[in-house]
Amino acid sequence: MTLPYPSKLKLQGFNNLTKSLSFNIYDICYAVTHEQRSAYIEYINQAYNADRLTLILTEVAQIVGANILNVARQDYDPQGASVTMLISEQPSGCHTLTSDAVVAHLDKSHITVHTYPETHPHNGIATFRADIDVATCGVISPLKALNHLIESFESDIVVTDYRVRGFTRDVKGKKHYIDHKINSIQDYLAKRIRQRYEMFDVNVYQENLFHTKMHLKEFDLDNYLFGEKAANLAPRPRLRIENQLKREIQELFHGRNLVD
């Protein structure tokens, strides 16, 4: 993806701006029996284990044009996984993968992901949350990986923050607090993603802080049932489950519990 950068700044030394892209990504499911809940957790642990997460983050590093310096990863018992990478703008000749933990280090930059699968025995709701941070220093931008990350996690809800921190100086000594134009994170989303999601912005332009919430526009109950088909449900239970799932989506999207 081509970012709308202006003409390159003539800098005095290294570009010291830090660009941080943070996600909360949610997948929601209905798994009411003990067997369904156990199967859901097992599915998540397999689909998003440390090896798979490492692959996703490696692809992110390639997309933003970064070089991986170090990787640490960890699968957790009974559920969840973490990966961290350090990355750099320039090749370092160093690419380390440890067997027990996933951390990828970029030179003054990093990519991390932590997963939080959970189920509730009382209401049948199961959720998978992934927290992702991509922080880069210099001219490489985490915004290039925005679409890839959203699609890699099959996201029902995405809460995204982007912020540019610090400053860099040009050759005349003038400080620059941002080096590219941006009105909204939505500017960097592919058309196919914008068509699928309802989106809402809260931006603080004076602070170079951008916040976008997204949830899928279409609701298909079969996409949320684990180990069951909507056609097999009686009308009343089906309506109850639909309302329960839609309420969960709204609460996670708004970040607060709805009042009955």
C-alpha positions, 0 to 999 in steps of 0.5 A, a space after each residue: 500500500 502506498 502511503 501519502 507521504 509528502 516530499 521526503 524531509 531533509 533530516 539532520 541525522 536519524 528520523 526519531 519519530 515513533 509511529 505506534 499502531 495498537 489493536 484490540 481484535 475480537 472474535 465472538 462465538 456461542 458455545 453453550 455446552 462444556 464440550 463446545 467450550 472446550 472444543 472452542 478453546 482447543 480450536 483457538 489454541 491451534 489456530 492462533 498458537 505461537 507458531 502461527 502468530 510468529 508467521 503473521 508477525 513475520 509477514 507484518 515485518 516484511 510488509 512494513 519493510 523491517 528486518 527482524 532482529 530477535 523473536 521470543 514466543 510462548 504458548 500458555 497452559 491452559 490457553 493463549 499465546 504471546 509473540 514479541 519481535 524486535 525489528 529494524 529499518 536496516 539489515 542487521 545480519 541477526 535473526 534469532 528464533 528461540 524455541 520457548 518464547 516469541 519476541 521479535 525485536 526491531 532496532 528501537 521498534 517492535 511487534 507484539 501480540 498476546 491472545 486471550 481466549 475465554 468462555 463463560 459457562 453461564 451464558 454460552 458466550 466465548 470470545 477470542 481477543 488479540 492485543 497487537 502492537 506495532 511500533 516503528 522508528 524511522 521512515 517505515 510505517 506500521 500503517 502498511 500492515 493494517 489490512 493484513 492484520 485485520 484479515 489475519 484474525 478474522 475479526 468481528 470487532 477491531 479497536 485501533 489506535 495510531 499515534 506518532 510520538 516524539 519529533 525529528 529535526 530537518 537540516 535547518 533545525 526545525 522540529 517535525 512532529 509528524 512526517 506524513 498526512 493523515 486524517 483518519 485510520 480509515 484512510 489506510 483501509 482497503 475498500 473491501 474492508 471499509 465495505 464490510 465494517 461499520 466504523 467510528 472515529 475519535 481523533 485528537 489531531 493536535 496530539 497526532 492521536 487517531 482512534 477507530 472502532 469497527 464492527 462487521 455490518 452483516 450478522 449471520 448467526 451461523 458464523 457465530 455458532 460453534 458446533 451447531 447450525 442455526 437451522 437446527 434451532 427452534 425460533 425462540 432459542 434462535 432469537 434469544 441467542 441472536 440478541 445475546 450475541 448482538 448485545 455482546 458485540 455492541 458492548 465490546 464495540 462501545 467498551 461498556 456494559 449496556 443497561 437493561 
